[in-house]
Amino acid sequence: MIAIAYALPSILVFATSALLVLVGAVGVIVLKNPVHSALSLIMTLFGVAMAFVAQSADFLAAVQIIVYAGAIVVLFLFVIMFLGVDRREAVRVEPLVGQRAFAGVGVFITTAGIIALMARSHWVTGPPAVSSGGVAASTGSGNVRELGTAVFTTYLFAFEATAGLLIIAVVGAVLLARRERSVTPEEGLA
Amino acid sequence: MSSWMAAADPLYAHGVSWAVLIILVIRLFIAFGVLMTAVIFMIWFERKTISDMQSRIGPERWGPFGLLQTVADGIKLIFKEDLIPAQADRFVFKLAPYLVVVPAFITFAIVPVGGTMTIAGHTVQLQVADPPMGILLMLAMSGISVYGVMLAGWSSGSKYPLISSVRASAQMISYEAALGMTIVTIVLATGSLNTHDIVTAQAHGIWHWNVIRLGIVPFVVFLIAITAELNRPPFDVVESESELVGGFATEYSSFRFAIFYLAEYINTITMSAIMVTLFFGGPAGWAPPIPHFKWVFPIIWFLLKTTIFAFSYVWFRASLPRFRYDQLMDLGWKRLIPLSLGWMLLVAGFLISRAWGFLMGALVLFAWFLLLRAFDLGATRAASDSSVLATVGERPIPGPVLRAMTDGEEQ
């Protein structure tokens, strides 16, 4: 294991963010009302953003809040409000036979995998992982610059591929939503 | 760690001591106090100015020129009964006002109010916080304040607030895209996300201000988008009295309503300040060479510029009629987003070289032309006589859909 002397503030920040993430994540599953679940998902996202800030990945933290909390969960809420599912869900029904057992096995494998990885490898990011990457530490915004350089040089193809994927998704969504149907005027006016 | 923090704020240059901590707390309290006082004056200023524009007198009873009217209104509001509707989701109903007001306060933290001053050997930036994410904090916070509005409407358990909140969230998210694009343009030209750096880059005279350096277009887009983001007239379809009673805050009373009101005016002031920061050099301006008081003049310049924008919001409200909802969405998606995106590419091109700039300009013009042609085709197209897709403004909403949207399951 990596031996790092953590300062008290770092521990406090980590504990707070971990608490936010875990309480939020449990809340998403446990709460009965979908809107409350969405709110608790926002709490999780804030916890993750806080962990990013603690790793001095400020840009990621900001994007985390702008994109996930600011747009995607709003979209969830939108769907919840529009479709009127903001009421108690019937959790006893199983659409797929034996899905609980499969889910349990999946959770076990994932958790065991994560624990095994954390125990046996060195990719766990301690405090020095991001912040002391050479020049980045000396300038306040060097972090953002390095991230931008990496995305637009080394990982340009992946970046552009993602952009293409998103465009395809948007075009597909528009195509599906703007389906033209012929109806009588009375039906439309109702 | 200490070198990184020193880059963020010169206050931490010599480590964190009790003096630094006290300065931090004082700075925080001053910012808070100034903001609250500014809100009181802003409400008075708006009412008085609008009265003038409409040939009325406006508030005049409390204090000189009616200056204490806002204080009286505030005290009255606090002593009113605090109602929670029977259908309300009580927890979310209570939470929503804070989701609006907290981001409003946090956003002001990144505004550089003045230059730097020296207190007891410490260099102090006249700015509450200067995080490395800088101006992105503003976008993040405006993303969070959407929740307050959205959940306030939903948790009221009442139909008009719900319609209002759906409108509000759609509007705020739509205009955030154009807003983000103009901010990207500024960040490209500055080369930094920090508000402090953005201001410093504009400090060398009026020709370096972003409003002129980037061409007037980003500023215009930003002004329109930020007005829509604030839900202020002429984009206040969220609380258009003739359609939606009082908008998302209809069911709120007493202190909770006061919080919404407070947040609205804090946001107005903050966004005026952000506009000054991004486009008009922030506290930059001529300072007479008076020893020991040099730090005062940037603050005066900043306040002066911010007041001009605060006035312009009041002016908009008094002179412009409200947009219809579909017009508002058209403006956001079909005009502002392509315009700001194209302008960003243009600026990026000119930052590389003149040739690239002109090439980019030609490409952007071509793209805009294609887009306009597409809009034209889309607006006039009719697949058949009985096509359900009429122009958005003329399309009737089917009765059952409307009823399901507003009444929920009670039918």
Chai-1 contact restraints between the chains, C-beta under 6 A:
chainA,res_idxA,chainB,res_idxB,connection_type,confidence,min_distance_angstrom,max_distance_angstrom,comment,restraint_id
A,D58,B,P132,contact,1.0,0.0,6.0,A-B,restraint_1
A,D58,B,M133,contact,1.0,0.0,6.0,A-B,restraint_2
A,A62,B,M133,contact,1.0,0.0,6.0,A-B,restraint_3
A,A62,B,L136,contact,1.0,0.0,6.0,A-B,restraint_4
A,A62,B,A140,contact,1.0,0.0,6.0,A-B,restraint_5
A,I65,B,A140,contact,1.0,0.0,6.0,A-B,restraint_6
A,I66,B,L139,contact,1.0,0.0,6.0,A-B,restraint_7
A,I66,B,A140,contact,1.0,0.0,6.0,A-B,restraint_8
A,I66,B,G143,contact,1.0,0.0,6.0,A-B,restraint_9
A,G70,B,G143,contact,1.0,0.0,6.0,A-B,restraint_10
A,V74,B,V146,contact,1.0,0.0,6.0,A-B,restraint_11
A,V74,B,S169,contact,1.0,0.0,6.0,A-B,restraint_12
A,M81,B,W154,contact,1.0,0.0,6.0,A-B,restraint_13
A,G84,B,G408,contact,1.0,0.0,6.0,A-B,restraint_14
A,A137,B,W4,contact,1.0,0.0,6.0,A-B,restraint_15
A,T139,B,A7,contact,1.0,0.0,6.0,A-B,restraint_16
A,G140,B,A7,contact,1.0,0.0,6.0,A-B,restraint_17
A,G140,B,A8,contact,1.0,0.0,6.0,A-B,restraint_18
A,G140,B,P132,contact,1.0,0.0,6.0,A-B,restraint_19
A,S141,B,P132,contact,1.0,0.0,6.0,A-B,restraint_20
A,S141,B,S192,contact,1.0,0.0,6.0,A-B,restraint_21
A,S141,B,L193,contact,1.0,0.0,6.0,A-B,restraint_22
A,E180,B,A383,contact,1.0,0.0,6.0,A-B,restraint_23
A,E180,B,S387,contact,1.0,0.0,6.0,A-B,restraint_24
A,E180,B,L389,contact,1.0,0.0,6.0,A-B,restraint_25
A,R181,B,V388,contact,1.0,0.0,6.0,A-B,restraint_26
A,S182,B,S384,contact,1.0,0.0,6.0,A-B,restraint_27
A,S182,B,S386,contact,1.0,0.0,6.0,A-B,restraint_28
A,V183,B,V388,contact,1.0,0.0,6.0,A-B,restraint_29
A,G188,B,V388,contact,1.0,0.0,6.0,A-B,restraint_30
A,L189,B,P396,contact,1.0,0.0,6.0,A-B,restraint_31
A,A190,B,P398,contact,1.0,0.0,6.0,A-B,restraint_32
A,A190,B,G399,contact,1.0,0.0,6.0,A-B,restraint_33
